[in-house]
C-alpha cells in the first residue's frame, strides 16, 4: 500500500469498510456514494488553472484523461461531449465530457481511437462529414434525401455540415422533411460559436415538424456529430451505429457530442467538467466504499499519467488541495430509492450531527471557508437558521409513508443555503434531492460541500469512508440531540488544529460505540496536511523535574475565514470581494507543566492557552492558543488603519525570571524580502521554502519582558487577535 498508510494499516481500513457495509445491510439501507475530485497540471499557469473555467489547454487535458481512463480502467466506454453548467455572464455553457459504459458488461464503444484524444487541429473535411451522415442514414434505414446542408448566415453558399431530423418511437427510427417549413434546400444556423446541433432553426418549423435532429459538421478540423435527446436504449443503438459507420468510412479522431440520455444505473458515467481553476471529475455512482476506493485509485493513477495532480503549491511553500470541488455525494441507486426518502430521520440526523461536530465543517475543506464561502455551516448562514431547522427536522421525522417528496424538499430548501439564498452553496446541499426547478434535481442526493481533494488518493478515500461510516451510524441510530448554540466559540475554538482533532476523536469514539471500528489515527495524515507544523520551541526542564525532560511548544497553521466585503463599483457594474489579509496560527504545549513554568508572547502580547481534553493520551496537546494577525495589507479590507503584523515575533518567557528563553520569527512570505519568481517545483522544494519562513531569533534571548494585561472578549477566549491591541504591538 502506498503512503500515507502501511499495508497492515490499510488492511484494517478495508476491514472497517466491510463493517460499514455490513451495518448498512443490517439496517436494509441502499446508500450509494460519489464525489468530485479536482485536478490541475504540474505547472498550473494561466487563468484557466487559477480563476477561469475555460481556457486553451483544459479541454485537451480532459480528452487525454478520458481516453487514458477508458484504455486502462473502462474498456468499452464512449466519450460524449456535452454542455455543462451555464452561469450568468458566460456567453455559452461550459463543456462537460462524459465517459459512459454499459453496466451489463457489453461494450458500448470498441475503438477509442475513433474519438478525439486531444485538441490539435484535425484533418477532416466537410466531405467527410457528408459521407458519415449519409452512411448513418442508410444504417438507420431513413431516407438520405431528408439530409439538409447547414450554413452560416454570412456564407450561404458554403456548407459547414449537415442535419438529419431523427427520433426513435420505441420501434424504429424515423425522420422528417424540413424543407417546406424552411422554404429552402438548406438550413441557416443561428449566429454563434456553439455546435450546429444547438443552433438549428427550430423556430421556423411547423407544429407537426420533428424537432429532434442529428447533425454532422466540421469543427476545428474534426468531424463532429451531435446526438439529439433520446431515451437510453435508442441512444445506445445510435452510438453503436455511429461507430459502425466510422469503421466503414475509416475515420478516426471524430468528436461525439450532444445530449446524454437520462441518468440510469444501466449506463454508469464519469464526468469531466470545466470548473474555475480546475478540471473537475464527477465519479460514477458507487454502491459501496470499496467501489469508491477502486474508482478513485484508477482516477488518480490516470491523472498522474496525464500530467495532472490533486495538489496546489503556493509561492510561499504552503501546500493545499486543488480547490473547486471534491465534494462527497450520498444517495440511492435511483432517485425514488434514496435512503433520505426511505428513512425520513436520516437527513435531520445528518443536519444535527454535522452541527454538533464543527470538525466535519473545517477539517477537510479548502482555504476559503466560513460564512461567505461555498460551503457555510447552517449556523453561519442566518441567525434564525437553527431555530427554524429545529421545526423543519421535527416535521420531516413526522412525515408518513409514502412521503410527499415535494413537501420534504420544501422543508429544507429555504434553510440549507448561504446568506444570499443560494441553495447550492451550503455545507449540506439538497439541490439534487427533489428539486422541481432543475433538470437533474430529482436524484435523491445530498451533497456535502465542505470537502476538498487531497493529494494522496488513500487519504482522500479514508475521508470518504469516515463520512460513510457517520451516515451508517445515523441509519442505525438516528441522532436527535438538540442543536448546540456555539456562538463566537464556533470559529474561536474550532479554527484551531488541537480542537479540531479533539472533535474528530469524539466522532471516532461515537462510531466505535456503534460497532464501526474507525480509528482516529487514520485521520492524522489528513490533519497534518490541513494543519502543517511551522516550528517549535524545545525547552529543557529545571529542578525539581527529572533532568533531560523536554517540554515543547509547537506552532501549526490554523484556519481563518475571509469576510465578505460590501459592493464595489466596476467597469460593468458592481462586485464583492473578500478580505483575505488575515491569517491564524496555533501554539500548543505538550504538557500543562510548561504553562506553570513559562508563557508565550506574540509581538509583546501574552497568549491565553485553553485546555484540550477528551482525546487519547498523546493524541493531542495539553493546551492550545490561537494567534490571529494581519498577514498582508490589502485594499479593500476591513480595518484599513491596522498595519501588517508579520513577521510575528514569538517569545517564550520564563515565569520565574520574566526573561526570554526561546524566540523565533514567523514569516508569511519570503523572509529575505525578495519576491518569489516561480512556484516551488515539487513538494520537497515547497517544504524547503516553508521551513525557511521559521527563523530562530537569538537577538532577544535573555532580555527581560514586561507582561501586559489584556482582555479576551467572549468571541475570542481561545485566540489572541493582534488587531485589537495594535497600539501595544511591537
C-alpha positions in Angstrom: 0.0 0.0 0.0 1.3 3.5 -0.9 1.8 6.3 1.6 0.5 7.6 3.9 -0.7 4.2 5.1 1.2 0.9 5.5 -0.1 -2.4 4.2 -1.2 -3.6 7.7 -3.0 -0.3 8.4 -4.7 -0.4 5.0 -5.9 -3.9 5.7 -7.6 -2.6 8.9 -9.1 0.3 7.0 -10.5 -2.2 4.5 -12.0 -4.3 7.3 -13.6 -1.2 8.7 -15.2 -0.6 5.2 -16.6 -4.1 5.3 -18.0 -3.4 8.8 -19.7 -0.3 7.4 -21.3 -2.2 4.6 -22.4 -5.0 7.0 -24.1 -2.4 9.2 -25.9 -0.9 6.2 -27.1 -4.3 5.2 -28.5 -4.9 8.7 -30.3 -1.6 8.5 -31.5 -2.5 5.0 -30.1 0.7 3.6 -29.1 1.2 0.0 -26.6 4.0 0.4 -24.7 5.0 -2.7 -21.9 7.5 -2.8 -19.8 9.6 -5.2 -17.6 12.6 -5.3 -16.0 15.3 -7.3 -12.1 15.2 -7.1 -10.4 18.0 -8.9 -7.1 18.1 -10.7 -4.6 20.7 -12.1 -1.4 20.4 -14.2 2.0 20.1 -12.5 2.6 23.7 -13.6 -0.8 25.5 -13.3 -0.1 28.6 -15.4 -2.9 30.7 -17.0 -6.2 31.9 -15.8 -7.9 28.6 -16.6 -5.9 26.9 -13.8 -6.4 29.7 -11.3 -9.7 31.5 -11.6 -11.3 30.9 -15.0 -13.5 27.9 -16.0 -12.3 27.8 -19.6 -9.0 28.2 -21.3 -6.7 26.9 -24.1 -5.5 23.7 -22.6 -8.2 22.4 -20.2 -10.2 20.6 -22.9 -7.1 18.9 -24.2 -6.3 17.6 -20.7 -9.8 16.3 -20.3 -9.8 14.4 -23.6 -6.4 12.8 -22.8 -7.6 12.0 -19.3 -10.8 10.4 -20.7 -9.0 8.4 -23.3 -6.4 7.0 -20.9 -9.1 6.2 -18.4 -11.0 4.2 -21.0 -7.9 2.4 -22.1 -6.8 1.4 -18.6 -9.9 1.2 -16.5 -13.1 1.4 -18.5 -12.8 -0.7 -21.7 -15.8 -0.5 -23.9 -16.7 3.1 -22.8 -17.5 6.0 -25.0 -16.8 9.7 -24.6 -19.7 12.1 -25.2 -19.0 15.9 -25.2 -22.0 17.8 -23.9 -23.0 21.1 -22.4 -22.3 21.7 -18.7 -23.0 24.5 -16.2 -24.1 27.8 -17.6 -23.7 30.9 -15.3 -24.8 34.5 -15.7 -22.2 36.5 -17.6 -20.9 33.5 -19.5 -21.9 33.6 -23.2 -22.0 29.8 -23.6 -22.4 26.8 -21.3 -19.2 25.2 -20.1 -18.3 21.9 -21.7 -18.5 18.5 -20.0 -17.1 15.2 -21.2 -19.0 12.1 -20.2 -17.3 8.7 -20.1 -20.1 6.2 -20.3 -20.2 2.4 -20.4 -22.8 -0.4 -20.1 -23.4 -1.9 -16.7 -24.1 -5.3 -18.3 -20.5 -5.6 -19.4 -21.3 -5.3 -23.2 -19.0 -2.8 -25.0 -20.7 0.5 -25.8 -17.7 1.6 -28.0 -14.9 -0.7 -29.2 -12.1 1.5 -30.6 -11.4 4.7 -28.6 -9.0 6.0 -31.3 -12.1 6.7 -33.4 -12.8 9.6 -31.0 -10.7 12.8 -30.4 -8.0 12.4 -27.7 -6.6 16.0 -27.9 -7.2 19.5 -29.3 -4.7 19.6 -32.2 -6.3 20.8 -35.4 -8.0 18.0 -37.3 -7.5 17.0 -41.0 -11.1 16.1 -41.8 -13.2 17.9 -44.5 -16.8 18.8 -45.0 -16.9 16.0 -47.5 -16.0 13.6 -44.7 -18.9 14.9 -42.6 -21.3 14.4 -45.6 -20.1 10.8 -46.1 -20.6 10.0 -42.4 -24.2 11.3 -42.1 -25.3 9.7 -45.4 -23.9 6.3 -44.3 -25.6 6.7 -41.0 -28.9 7.4 -42.6 -28.6 4.2 -44.6 -27.6 2.3 -41.4 -30.7 3.6 -39.6 -32.9 3.0 -42.6 -34.1 6.6 -43.0 -34.2 8.4 -46.3 -30.9 10.2 -47.3 -33.0 12.8 -49.2 -34.1 14.2 -45.8 -30.5 15.3 -45.0 -30.0 19.0 -45.4 -26.8 21.0 -45.7 -26.1 23.7 -43.0 -24.5 27.0 -43.5 -23.8 30.2 -41.6 -25.8 33.3 -42.4 -22.7 35.2 -43.5 -21.8 32.4 -46.0 -24.9 30.8 -47.5 -23.0 29.1 -50.3 -20.5 27.3 -48.0 -21.9 24.2 -46.1 -20.2 23.5 -42.8 -22.1 20.3 -42.2 -25.4 18.5 -42.5 -28.6 17.8 -40.4 -30.8 14.8 -40.3 -34.1 15.1 -38.4 -34.1 12.0 -36.3 -36.1 10.3 -33.5 -36.9 6.8 -32.3 -40.5 5.8 -31.4 -39.7 2.7 -29.5 -40.0 0.5 -32.6 -37.7 2.1 -35.1 -36.1 5.3 -36.4 -38.0 7.9 -38.3 -37.2 11.3 -39.9 -38.9 14.4 -41.3 -38.7 16.7 -44.2 -37.8 20.3 -43.0 -37.6 21.8 -46.5 -41.2 23.0 -46.8 -41.1 24.7 -43.4 -37.7 26.3 -44.1 -38.6 27.2 -47.7 -35.1 26.2 -48.7 -33.0 23.3 -49.5 -30.5 24.1 -46.7 -30.6 25.2 -43.1 -29.3 28.6 -41.9 -27.8 28.3 -38.4 -28.5 30.8 -35.7 -25.5 33.1 -35.1 -22.9 31.9 -32.5 -19.9 29.8 -31.8 -21.5 26.7 -30.3 -22.1 23.4 -32.2 -24.6 23.3 -35.0 -26.9 21.0 -33.0 -27.5 23.9 -30.6 -28.1 26.5 -33.4 -30.7 24.8 -35.6 -33.5 27.0 -37.0 -36.2 25.2 -35.0 -38.3 28.3 -34.7 -39.0 28.2 -38.4 -40.5 24.7 -38.2 -44.2 24.0 -38.1 -46.1 22.4 -35.2 -46.0 19.0 -36.7 -42.3 19.0 -37.7 -39.9 16.8 -35.8 -37.7 18.9 -33.7 -35.0 16.3 -32.8 -32.1 16.1 -35.2 -28.7 14.6 -35.7 -26.0 17.0 -37.1 -22.6 16.2 -38.5 -20.3 19.2 -39.1 -16.7 20.2 -39.4 -15.4 21.8 -36.2 -11.8 22.7 -35.7 -10.9 20.3 -38.5 -12.7 17.3 -36.9 -16.0 15.7 -38.0 -18.3 16.4 -35.1 -21.6 14.5 -34.6 -24.3 15.9 -32.4 -26.7 13.4 -30.8 -30.3 14.6 -30.2 -32.2 14.0 -26.9 -33.0 10.3 -26.8 -34.1 7.6 -24.3 -31.4 5.2 -23.1 -31.9 2.3 -25.5 -32.2 4.4 -28.7 -29.2 6.3 -27.6 -27.2 3.1 -27.3 -28.4 2.0 -30.7 -27.4 5.3 -32.3 -23.9 5.2 -30.7 -23.3 1.7 -31.9 -24.4 2.7 -35.4 -22.1 5.7 -35.4 -19.1 3.6 -34.6 -20.0 1.1 -37.3 -20.2 3.9 -39.8 -16.8 5.3 -38.7 -15.3 1.8 -39.3 -16.8 1.8 -42.8 -15.5 5.2 -43.6 -12.1 4.7 -42.0 -12.3 7.9 -39.9 -10.5 8.4 -36.6 -10.4 11.4 -34.1 -14.1 12.2 -34.5 -15.9 14.2 -31.8 -19.1 12.7 -30.4 -21.2 15.4 -28.8 -24.8 16.2 -28.0 -27.4 15.2 -25.3 -26.8 12.4 -22.9 -29.6 10.0 -22.1 -31.4 10.4 -18.7 -29.4 9.1 -15.8 -29.8 5.4 -15.4 -27.9 2.7 -13.4 -27.6 0.8 -16.7 -25.2 3.4 -18.0 -22.6 4.3 -15.4 -21.0 7.7 -16.1 -17.9 9.6 -15.1 -17.9 13.3 -16.0 -15.1 15.7 -16.7 -16.3 19.3 -16.1 -14.6 22.7 -16.8 -14.7 24.4 -13.4 -12.9 27.6 -12.3 -9.2 26.9 -11.9 -9.5 23.1 -12.0 -10.6 20.1 -14.0 -13.5 18.5 -12.0 -14.2 14.8 -12.2 -17.6 13.6 -11.3 -17.4 9.9 -10.1 -19.8 7.3 -11.3 -22.3 6.1 -8.7 -20.7 3.7 -6.2 -22.7 1.1 -4.3 -20.0 0.6 -1.6 -16.9 2.3 -0.2 -14.8 -0.4 -1.9 -16.2 0.6 -5.3 -15.5 4.3 -4.5 -11.9 3.4 -3.5 -11.2 1.4 -6.7 -12.6 4.2 -8.9 -10.6 6.8 -7.1 -7.5 4.7 -7.4 -7.9 4.5 -11.2 -8.6 8.2 -11.5 -5.5 9.3 -9.5 -3.3 6.9 -11.4 -4.6 8.1 -14.8 -4.4 11.7 -13.7 -0.7 11.2 -13.0 -0.1 9.7 -16.4 -1.9 12.7 -18.0 0.3 15.2 -16.1 -2.4 16.2 -13.5 -2.2 16.3 -9.7 -4.6 16.9 -6.9 -2.2 19.3 -5.1 -1.6 23.0 -5.3 1.6 24.6 -4.2 1.6 28.2 -3.2 4.6 30.6 -3.8 5.5 30.6 -0.1 5.7 26.8 0.1 2.3 26.1 1.6 0.6 23.0 0.1 -3.1 22.8 -0.3 -5.8 20.8 -2.2 -6.7 21.9 -5.6 -9.9 23.5 -4.5 -13.0 23.9 -6.6 -14.8 20.8 -5.5 -14.1 17.2 -4.3 -17.5 17.3 -2.6 -18.9 14.0 -1.3 -22.4 12.9 -2.5 -24.7 10.3 -0.9 -28.0 8.9 -2.2 -29.6 5.8 -3.6 -29.4 3.7 -6.8 -32.2 5.8 -8.2 -33.9 9.0 -7.0 -37.0 7.3 -5.5 -34.9 4.7 -3.8 -32.8 7.3 -1.9 -32.3 6.4 1.8 -33.2 10.1 2.5 -36.7 9.2 1.4 -36.9 5.7 2.8 -35.7 6.9 6.3 -37.1 10.3 6.9 -35.0 10.7 10.1 -31.7 10.3 8.1 -31.4 13.9 6.8 -32.4 15.5 10.1 -29.9 13.3 11.9 -27.2 14.3 9.5 -28.0 18.0 9.9 -27.9 17.7 13.7 -24.7 15.6 13.7 -22.8 17.9 11.5 -23.9 20.9 13.5 -22.7 19.2 16.7 -19.2 18.5 15.2 -17.6 21.5 13.6 -14.6 19.4 12.7 -16.7 18.0 9.8 -17.0 21.5 8.5 -13.4 22.6 8.9 -11.0 19.6 8.8 -11.4 18.6 5.2 -12.4 21.8 3.3 -10.3 24.3 1.4 -8.7 27.6 2.5 -11.8 29.6 1.8 -14.3 28.7 4.5 -16.7 30.3 6.8 -19.9 32.4 6.3 -19.1 33.7 2.9 -17.6 30.5 1.4 -19.2 28.0 -0.9 -20.0 25.6 2.0 -21.1 27.7 5.0 -22.4 25.8 8.0 -26.1 26.1 8.9 -25.2 28.2 11.9 -23.0 30.5 9.7 -25.8 31.4 7.3 -28.5 33.3 9.2 -29.2 34.0 12.8 -32.5 32.2 12.7 -31.4 29.1 10.8 -31.0 26.8 13.8 -34.4 27.8 15.3 -36.2 27.2 12.0 -34.3 24.0 11.3 -35.4 22.5 14.6 -39.0 22.9 13.4 -38.2 21.5 9.9 -36.3 18.5 11.3 -39.2 17.6 13.6 -41.6 18.0 10.6 -39.5 15.7 8.4 -39.5 13.0 11.0 -43.3 13.1 11.3 -43.9 12.6 7.6 -45.9 9.5 6.7 -45.3 6.8 4.1 -45.2 7.1 1.2 -43.7 10.5 1.6 -44.8 13.7 0.0 -41.4 14.3 -1.7 -42.2 17.9 -2.8 -43.1 18.8 0.8 -39.9 17.0 2.1 -37.9 19.2 -0.3 -39.6 22.4 0.7 -38.9 21.6 4.4 -35.2 22.2 3.9 -34.8 24.2 0.6 -35.1 27.6 2.2 -33.0 26.8 5.2 -30.0 24.8 3.8 -28.5 27.7 1.9 -26.0 30.5 2.2 -26.7 34.1 3.2 -27.8 35.1 -0.2 -30.3 32.3 -0.5 -28.2 30.1 -2.8 -29.3 26.5 -2.2 -26.2 25.1 -4.0 -23.8 26.9 -1.8 -24.4 25.2 1.5 -22.5 22.7 3.6 -25.3 20.2 3.2 -26.8 20.9 -0.2 -30.2 19.4 -1.1 -30.2 20.9 -4.6 -30.4 17.4 -6.1 -32.6 15.8 -3.6 -36.1 16.5 -5.1 -35.7 19.9 -6.7 -38.5 20.6 -9.2 -36.7 23.6 -10.7 -33.6 21.8 -12.0 -33.4 19.2 -14.8 -31.1 17.0 -12.7 -32.7 18.0 -9.3 -34.8 14.9 -8.6 -32.0 12.5 -7.9 -32.4 11.8 -4.2 -28.9 13.1 -3.5 -27.4 15.1 -0.6 -24.1 16.8 -1.4 -21.6 17.5 1.3 -19.6 20.5 0.0 -17.1 21.2 2.8 -14.5 18.7 1.3 -11.5 19.4 -0.9 -9.4 17.0 -2.9 -6.5 15.5 -1.0 -3.2 15.0 -3.0 -2.9 11.3 -1.8 -5.6 9.0 -3.0 -5.6 6.8 0.1 -6.2 9.7 2.4 -9.0 11.0 0.2 -10.6 7.6 0.3 -10.3 7.4 4.1 -12.1 10.7 4.3 -15.0 9.2 2.3 -15.0 6.1 4.5 -15.2 8.3 7.6 -18.2 10.2 6.3 -19.9 7.0 5.0 -19.4 5.5 8.5 -21.1 8.5 10.0 -24.1 8.1 7.8 -24.1 4.4 8.6 -24.2 5.2 12.3 -27.1 7.6 11.7 -29.0 5.0 9.8 -28.7 2.5 12.7 -29.4 5.1 15.4 -31.0 8.4 14.4 -29.3 11.4 16.1 -31.9 13.6 17.9 -29.8 15.6 20.3 -30.8 19.3 20.1 -28.6 21.8 18.3 -25.7 23.5 20.1 -25.6 27.3 20.1 -21.8 27.7 19.6 -22.0 31.5 19.2 -18.5 33.0 19.0 -16.9 29.8 20.1 -17.5 28.2 16.7 -14.6 30.0 15.0 -12.6 30.9 18.0 -12.2 27.3 19.1 -12.7 25.1 16.0 -10.4 27.1 13.7 -7.5 25.7 15.9 -6.0 22.3 15.0 -6.0 20.9 18.5 -9.7 21.4 19.0 -10.5 20.0 15.5 -8.5 16.9 16.5 -10.4 16.7 19.8 -13.7 16.8 17.9 -12.5 14.2 15.4 -11.6 12.0 18.4 -15.1 12.4 19.8 -16.6 11.3 16.4 -14.4 8.2 16.2 -15.3 7.3 19.8 -19.0 7.5 18.8 -18.5 5.4 15.7 -16.8 2.7 17.7 -19.5 2.8 20.3 -21.9 1.9 17.4 -19.8 -1.0 16.2 -17.9 0.8 13.5 -14.1 0.3 14.1 -12.8 3.6 12.6 -9.5 4.6 14.2 -8.6 8.2 14.9 -5.0 7.8 13.8 -6.2 7.1 10.2 -7.2 10.8 10.0 -3.8 12.0 11.2 -2.3 12.3 7.6 -5.3 14.5 6.6 -5.0 16.6 9.8 -1.2 17.0 9.3 -1.8 18.2 5.7 -4.5 20.5 6.8 -2.6 22.0 9.7 1.1 21.7 8.8 3.7 22.3 11.5 5.5 25.7 11.4 8.2 25.3 14.1 8.7 24.6 17.7 10.5 25.5 20.9 12.2 22.7 22.8 12.6 23.7 26.4 14.7 21.8 28.9 13.2 21.4 32.3 14.7 22.6 35.5 14.6 21.2 39.0 12.7 19.5 40.6 11.7 17.8 37.3 14.0 14.9 36.2 17.0 16.2 34.2 16.7 15.8 30.5 12.9 16.3 30.3 11.9 18.4 27.3 8.8 20.5 27.1 7.8 21.5 23.6 5.8 24.5 22.3 4.5 23.6 18.9 3.3 26.0 16.2 0.9 25.0 13.4 -1.1 26.6 10.7 -4.6 27.2 11.8 -7.7 28.3 9.9 -9.1 31.7 9.0 -12.4 32.8 7.5 -12.3 35.6 4.9 -15.2 38.0 5.5 -17.3 39.2 2.5 -17.0 42.9 1.9 -19.5 45.4 0.5 -20.3 46.0 -3.1 -17.6 47.8 -5.1 -18.2 49.5 -8.5 -16.6 48.0 -11.5 -16.5 49.0 -15.1 -19.6 46.9 -15.9 -21.5 47.0 -12.6 -20.7 46.0 -9.1 -18.7 43.2 -7.5 -18.0 41.9 -4.0 -14.6 40.8 -2.8 -13.4 39.1 0.4 -10.8 40.3 2.9 -8.0 37.7 2.6 -5.5 39.8 4.6 -5.9 37.8 7.8 -4.2 34.6 8.9 -4.2 32.5 12.1 -1.7 30.1 13.6 -1.9 27.9 16.7 0.6 27.5 19.6 0.2 24.4 21.7 2.1 22.8 24.6 2.7 19.1 25.1 2.4 19.2 28.9 0.4 21.5 31.2 3.5 21.9 33.4 5.0 24.0 30.7 2.4 26.7 31.3 3.4 26.7 35.0 7.0 27.5 34.0 6.5 29.9 31.2 4.2 31.9 28.9 4.1 32.9 25.2 4.4 36.5 24.0 3.5 37.3 20.4 4.7 40.8 19.3 4.9 41.5 23.0 1.4 40.4 23.9 0.5 37.3 26.0 -1.5 34.3 24.7 -4.2 32.6 26.7 -3.8 28.8 26.5 -7.0 26.8 26.8 -7.0 23.1 27.9 -7.6 20.4 25.4 -9.2 17.3 26.8 -11.2 14.3 25.8 -8.7 12.6 23.5 -6.4 9.6 23.9 -3.1 10.1 25.6 -0.6 11.6 23.3 -3.1 12.2 20.6 -3.5 15.9 21.2 -1.6 18.7 23.0 -2.5 19.6 26.6 -3.4 23.2 25.8 -3.6 25.4 22.8 -3.9 29.1 21.9 -4.8 30.8 18.6 -2.9 33.8 17.2 -4.8 35.9 14.7 -3.0 38.6 12.7 -2.9 40.7 9.6 -0.6 38.9 7.2 -0.9 41.3 4.2 -2.1 44.8 3.6 -4.9 44.6 1.0 -7.4 47.2 -0.3 -10.3 46.9 0.1 -10.2 45.1 3.5 -11.6 45.5 7.0 -9.9 47.9 9.3 -7.6 49.7 6.9 -6.0 51.6 9.9 -4.3 48.4 11.2 -0.8 47.6 9.9 0.6 44.3 8.9 1.7 42.3 12.0 4.1 39.9 10.2 6.7 38.7 10.7 5.4 37.6 14.1 7.9 37.7 17.0 7.3 34.6 19.1 8.9 34.6 22.5 8.7 32.1 25.4 9.2 33.9 28.7 10.3 32.1 31.9 7.8 33.0 34.7 10.4 32.9 37.4 12.7 35.5 35.8 10.5 37.1 33.2 13.3 36.7 30.6 13.1 35.3 27.1 14.4 31.7 26.9 13.3 30.9 23.4 12.4 33.0 20.4 11.6 32.8 16.7 10.1 34.9 13.9 7.4 33.6 11.7 7.2 35.0 8.2 4.2 34.6 6.0 6.2 35.3 2.9 9.9 35.3 1.8 11.9 36.1 4.9 14.6 37.8 2.7 12.0 40.2 1.4 12.7 39.1 -2.2 9.8 38.3 -4.5 9.4 34.7 -5.5 9.8 34.3 -9.3 8.0 31.0 -9.6 6.2 28.3 -7.6 8.3 25.5 -5.9 9.0 22.8 -8.4 7.7 20.0 -6.2 6.7 19.1 -2.7 10.3 18.8 -1.5 11.1 22.3 -2.7 7.8 23.5 -1.1 8.8 22.1 2.2 12.2 23.8 2.0 10.6 27.1 1.2 8.1 26.7 4.0 10.9 25.8 6.5 12.8 29.0 5.7 9.8 31.0 7.0 10.6 29.8 10.5 13.5 32.0 11.7 15.2 31.2 15.0 15.7 34.6 16.8 18.6 34.7 19.2 18.6 38.5 19.4 16.2 38.7 22.3 17.3 35.7 24.3 17.9 36.7 27.9 16.1 40.0 27.6 13.6 40.9 30.4 9.9 41.3 29.4 7.0 43.2 30.9 3.8 41.2 30.6 0.8 43.4 29.8 -2.6 42.5 30.9 -5.1 42.4 28.1 -8.8 41.4 27.8 -10.1 38.4 25.8 -13.6 39.1 24.6 -16.4 36.4 24.7 -15.9 35.7 21.0 -12.2 35.2 21.3 -11.3 33.4 24.5 -9.1 30.9 22.6 -7.4 33.4 20.3 -5.1 36.4 20.7 -6.3 38.8 17.9 -3.5 41.3 17.4 -5.8 43.7 15.7 -7.4 44.5 19.0 -4.1 45.6 20.5 -2.3 47.1 17.6 -1.3 50.2 19.7 0.6 47.9 22.0 2.2 45.7 19.4 5.9 45.9 18.9 
